[in-house]
Amino acid sequence: MSLPLKNDPRRYGLVSIALHWLMALLIFGLYFLGEYMVDLDYYDPWYIRAPDLHRSLGILVAALLVLRLVWRRLNPRPEAEGRAWERRIAACMHGLLYALIGVAALSGYLISTGDGQGVQVFGLIEVPALNDGFRNQEDIAGRIHEFTTHALFLLALLHGLAALKHHFLDRDRTLRRMLWPAGVPSIPSTEE
């Protein structure tokens, strides 16, 4: 049996699930790496490596965000579970998560290119600087980046708690749909 790539009206497909969990892993990893690297001193061996890795992973998240938004546009989304007000909040939360990811990635890019230099991505390619910088670009972008990454981290935690609430309290399919692809038999549940 092959794994379905696309979503169906009840569940997500393998591409949506893989993009969701890969981005979640990268976003949490970037957050903790960012928190770690701001306290490194000049003589720490990670003083150069951590920011290089952070920038490379940030560019990867930006590319995955674009891919995810395109996939979301071209693919049907399963109908959301829960009451009408929960579905409205979930839609707003998803929109805000996407916006915060985009702003965090853009502000990180602006921090890195404030000196007019491009961003090296895993030593393989360079994403060029699109401008020569503007006055205090690194400082302004840094403040925006710090705010958006903290907000993104908190909202992602809230998103996870909401999924757990749906699973354990509401006992609906919300979490299971993002764990197992559409069209693949899964462990039977009490309501299916």
C-alpha positions as CSV (number, residue, x, y, z in Angstrom):
1,M,0.0,0.0,0.0
2,S,1.4,3.4,-0.9
3,L,1.1,6.4,1.4
4,P,-1.2,9.1,0.1
5,L,0.6,12.4,-0.6
6,K,-2.6,14.5,-0.8
7,N,-5.1,15.4,1.9
8,D,-8.7,14.1,1.7
9,P,-11.8,15.7,3.3
10,R,-11.2,13.9,6.7
11,R,-7.4,13.7,7.0
12,Y,-4.1,15.2,6.0
13,G,-1.8,13.5,3.5
14,L,1.9,12.7,3.9
15,V,3.2,16.0,2.4
16,S,1.1,18.1,4.8
17,I,2.1,16.0,7.8
18,A,5.8,16.0,6.9
19,L,5.8,19.7,6.3
20,H,4.0,20.4,9.6
21,W,6.3,18.3,11.8
22,L,9.5,19.3,10.0
23,M,8.7,22.9,10.4
24,A,7.7,22.4,14.0
25,L,11.0,20.7,14.8
26,L,13.0,23.4,13.0
27,I,11.1,26.3,14.6
28,F,11.6,24.9,18.1
29,G,15.2,24.0,17.3
30,L,15.9,27.5,15.9
31,Y,14.3,29.1,19.0
32,F,16.5,27.1,21.4
33,L,19.6,27.6,19.3
34,G,18.9,31.3,19.1
35,E,18.5,31.5,22.9
36,Y,21.8,29.5,23.3
37,M,23.9,31.5,20.9
38,V,23.1,35.0,22.2
39,D,25.1,34.2,25.4
40,L,28.2,32.7,23.7
41,D,31.5,34.5,24.2
42,Y,34.1,35.1,21.5
43,Y,36.2,32.2,22.5
44,D,33.5,29.6,22.5
45,P,33.9,27.1,19.5
46,W,30.2,27.6,18.7
47,Y,30.5,31.4,18.5
48,I,30.7,31.3,14.7
49,R,29.1,27.8,14.0
50,A,25.9,28.5,15.9
51,P,24.9,31.7,14.0
52,D,25.9,30.0,10.7
53,L,23.7,27.0,11.5
54,H,20.9,29.3,12.7
55,R,20.9,31.3,9.5
56,S,21.0,28.2,7.3
57,L,18.1,26.6,9.1
58,G,16.2,29.9,9.1
59,I,16.5,30.1,5.3
60,L,15.3,26.4,5.1
61,V,12.2,27.3,7.2
62,A,11.5,30.3,4.9
63,A,11.6,28.0,1.9
64,L,9.5,25.4,3.6
65,L,7.0,28.1,4.5
66,V,6.6,29.0,0.9
67,L,6.2,25.4,-0.1
68,R,3.7,24.8,2.7
69,L,1.6,27.8,1.7
70,V,1.6,26.7,-2.0
71,W,0.7,23.1,-1.0
72,R,-2.0,24.4,1.3
73,R,-3.5,26.5,-1.6
74,L,-3.4,23.6,-4.1
75,N,-4.6,20.9,-1.7
76,P,-8.0,20.5,0.0
77,R,-7.9,21.0,3.8
78,P,-9.8,18.6,6.0
79,E,-12.7,20.2,7.8
80,A,-11.7,21.4,11.2
81,E,-13.1,19.7,14.3
82,G,-14.8,21.4,17.2
83,R,-17.4,24.1,17.8
84,A,-17.8,27.1,15.4
85,W,-15.9,29.5,17.8
86,E,-13.0,26.9,18.1
87,R,-12.8,26.7,14.3
88,R,-12.6,30.5,14.0
89,I,-9.9,30.7,16.6
90,A,-8.0,27.8,15.0
91,A,-8.1,29.6,11.6
92,C,-6.8,32.9,13.2
93,M,-4.1,31.0,15.0
94,H,-2.9,29.3,11.9
95,G,-2.8,32.6,10.0
96,L,-0.9,34.2,12.9
97,L,1.5,31.3,13.0
98,Y,2.3,31.6,9.3
99,A,2.6,35.4,9.6
100,L,5.0,35.1,12.6
101,I,7.1,32.5,10.8
102,G,7.4,34.8,7.8
103,V,8.2,37.9,9.8
104,A,10.8,36.0,11.9
105,A,12.5,34.6,8.8
106,L,12.5,38.0,7.0
107,S,13.8,39.9,10.1
108,G,16.5,37.2,10.6
109,Y,17.5,37.7,6.9
110,L,17.6,41.5,7.5
111,I,19.8,41.1,10.5
112,S,22.2,38.8,8.6
113,T,22.4,41.1,5.5
114,G,22.6,44.4,7.3
115,D,26.2,44.7,6.2
116,G,25.4,44.1,2.6
117,Q,26.7,40.5,2.6
118,G,24.6,37.6,1.5
119,V,23.7,34.6,3.7
120,Q,25.6,31.3,3.3
121,V,23.2,28.4,3.5
122,F,25.0,25.3,4.8
123,G,28.1,26.4,2.8
124,L,26.3,25.3,-0.4
125,I,24.6,28.4,-1.8
126,E,24.5,32.1,-0.9
127,V,21.2,34.0,-0.6
128,P,22.2,37.5,-1.8
129,A,21.5,40.6,0.2
130,L,18.8,42.5,-1.6
131,N,19.9,45.9,-0.5
132,D,22.9,47.7,1.0
133,G,21.0,48.0,4.3
134,F,19.2,50.9,5.8
135,R,20.2,52.9,8.9
136,N,20.3,50.6,12.0
137,Q,19.0,47.7,10.0
138,E,20.5,45.1,12.2
139,D,19.2,46.7,15.4
140,I,15.7,47.3,14.1
141,A,15.4,43.8,12.5
142,G,16.9,42.3,15.7
143,R,14.2,43.8,17.9
144,I,11.5,42.6,15.5
145,H,13.1,39.1,15.3
146,E,13.3,38.8,19.0
147,F,9.7,39.8,19.5
148,T,8.3,37.6,16.7
149,T,10.4,34.5,17.7
150,H,9.2,34.7,21.3
151,A,5.6,35.2,20.2
152,L,5.9,32.4,17.7
153,F,7.3,30.1,20.4
154,L,4.4,30.9,22.7
155,L,1.8,30.5,20.0
156,A,3.3,27.2,18.9
157,L,3.1,25.9,22.5
158,L,-0.5,27.1,22.7
159,H,-1.2,25.3,19.4
160,G,0.2,22.1,20.7
161,L,-1.8,22.4,23.9
162,A,-4.9,23.0,21.9
163,A,-4.2,19.8,19.9
164,L,-3.8,17.9,23.2
165,K,-7.1,19.3,24.5
166,H,-8.8,18.1,21.4
167,H,-7.3,14.6,21.7
168,F,-7.6,14.0,25.5
169,L,-10.7,16.1,26.5
170,D,-12.8,16.4,23.3
171,R,-11.6,13.0,22.0
172,D,-11.9,14.1,18.4
173,R,-9.6,13.4,15.4
174,T,-7.7,16.7,15.4
175,L,-4.4,15.4,16.6
176,R,-4.6,12.0,15.0
177,R,-5.2,13.6,11.5
178,M,-1.8,15.3,11.8
179,L,-0.1,12.1,12.9
180,W,-1.2,9.6,10.2
181,P,-1.8,10.1,6.5
182,A,-5.2,10.1,4.8
183,G,-6.3,6.8,3.3
184,V,-4.0,4.7,5.4
185,P,-5.7,2.4,7.9
186,S,-5.0,3.5,11.5
187,I,-5.6,2.2,14.9
188,P,-9.3,2.2,15.4
189,S,-10.7,4.8,17.8
190,T,-13.9,4.9,19.8
191,E,-15.7,7.4,17.6
192,E,-14.8,6.1,14.2
